[in-house]
């Protein structure tokens, strides 16, 4: 087991989950509450990574982050950095690829809550932010936590987008899933099996936790 690779993977998953918590919550709340007739277009864009092959998304992200792409030019001019084959590059790719795993559970939780409680809070002249903090979040926490766990777990196991955008650079872009692929390519099945068994156990625990949280959400 390459502990440097483990640390890089956990770091990537933690940062992606944190970003999608702050970005995904307002987006999911808007999707659950809005009556805009063209909302389905935004929902389709959010769900696109679920059906789009990771290599396709990775290819377009690689073009966007390249020296002639919009993201690459902005990063180069503002920070003097190159996005492809860097930790920042795979971070951006992982955020885009994991949006539906955060936003969809968030939105489902918001859509399933009793809106009369929110309306009652507004009638009592409680601000929208305080209503969200004191009523919406406590009611929807199982769905929100489910989204965060799924996002973290999916980032840990991400392969296609990370490989397309970041390659296989030890200590920079080499994650656990890429480590397994590299070990198999080198016919080191013992190392690949060890890493794969860890990810299998991790995935099983995550699924058990999400199922338990789903039951808690139904009970409340």
Secondary structure, DSSP 8 states (H G I E B T S, - for coil): --HHHHHHHHHHHHHHHHHHHHHHHHHHHHHHH---TTHHHHHHHHHHHHHS-HHHHHHHHHHHHSTTSHHHHHHHHHH----TTSHHHHHHHHHHHHHHHHHHHHHHHHHTS-HHHHHHHHHTT--HHHHIIIIIHHHHHHHHHHHHHHHHHHHHT--HHHHHHH---TTTT--HHHHHHHHHHTT-HHHHHHHHHHHHHHHHHHHHHHHHHHHHHHH-
